[in-house]
Amino acid sequence: MSVMMVYITTGDVEEAREIGGELVMRHLAACVNIFEKMESMYWWEGKLEHSEETVLLAKTTPELVEKLIQTVKNLHSYDCPAIVAMEAKQGNEEFFEWVKSHTG
């Protein structure tokens, strides 16, 4: 069994709460964590940008990743949001079971 950890950056904590809340309410994620005040540096439209962002980390199952990604893209304010899914193959099996039982 595995769990997918989906890393998402948002413009602020309010957007992270809105998206995260939708993911949990729709049972696309068993839970989300929100990390405020992350500093980001990136190229955008030919300019080096510096901004403060908020990270949203969602836990889901492999079967729901594509639907979760599409939902985030539909709700997100960015033109090109960072959404990166990583598979966790090892960990607390009870937690993995909990994620599975709270999604879908």
C-alpha positions in Angstrom: 0.0 0.0 0.0 1.1 3.6 -0.6 0.0 7.1 0.1 0.4 10.1 -2.2 1.8 13.3 -0.7 0.7 16.2 -3.0 2.8 19.4 -2.6 0.9 22.5 -3.6 1.9 26.2 -3.4 -0.7 28.9 -2.9 -0.6 32.7 -2.8 -1.7 32.9 0.8 -3.1 31.0 3.8 -6.7 31.9 2.9 -6.3 30.3 -0.6 -4.6 27.2 1.0 -7.5 26.9 3.5 -10.1 27.2 0.7 -8.4 24.6 -1.5 -7.5 22.3 1.3 -11.0 22.5 2.7 -12.5 21.5 -0.6 -10.1 18.6 -1.0 -11.1 17.2 2.4 -14.8 17.9 2.1 -14.9 16.1 -1.3 -12.9 13.2 0.2 -10.1 13.7 -2.4 -7.6 14.1 0.5 -7.8 12.5 3.9 -6.1 15.5 5.5 -4.0 18.5 4.5 -1.3 20.5 6.3 -0.8 24.2 5.7 2.7 25.8 6.1 2.5 29.6 6.1 5.1 32.2 5.1 7.4 30.3 2.8 9.8 32.4 0.8 9.8 31.6 -3.0 12.2 32.8 -5.8 11.3 31.9 -9.4 11.3 33.2 -12.9 8.0 34.5 -14.2 7.5 36.3 -17.6 11.3 36.9 -17.9 11.8 38.4 -14.4 13.2 37.0 -11.2 10.4 37.2 -8.7 10.5 36.9 -4.9 7.3 36.3 -3.0 5.8 34.8 0.1 3.7 31.7 -0.5 1.9 29.1 1.6 2.4 25.4 1.1 -0.5 23.0 1.2 0.4 19.3 1.6 -2.4 16.9 0.9 -2.5 13.1 1.7 -4.5 10.9 -0.7 -4.5 7.6 -2.5 -2.9 6.9 -5.9 -6.3 6.4 -7.4 -7.4 9.9 -6.5 -4.3 11.9 -7.5 -5.5 12.9 -11.0 -8.9 14.1 -9.7 -7.2 16.0 -6.9 -4.8 17.7 -9.3 -7.7 18.7 -11.6 -9.7 20.0 -8.6 -6.7 22.1 -7.4 -6.2 23.5 -10.9 -9.8 24.5 -11.1 -9.8 26.3 -7.7 -6.3 27.8 -7.9 -5.6 31.5 -8.6 -2.3 30.9 -10.3 -2.0 30.4 -14.1 0.6 27.6 -13.5 0.3 26.3 -10.0 3.0 24.0 -8.5 1.3 20.7 -7.9 3.7 17.8 -7.3 2.6 14.3 -6.3 5.1 12.1 -4.5 4.5 8.4 -3.6 5.2 7.3 -0.1 5.8 3.5 -0.1 6.9 3.1 3.5 5.6 4.5 6.7 3.1 3.9 9.4 0.7 1.3 7.9 -2.1 2.4 10.3 -1.8 5.9 8.9 -1.9 4.6 5.3 -5.0 2.6 6.1 -6.5 5.7 7.7 -5.9 7.7 4.6 -7.5 5.0 2.4 -10.5 4.9 4.7 -11.1 8.7 4.6 -10.8 9.2 0.8 -12.9 8.1 -2.2 
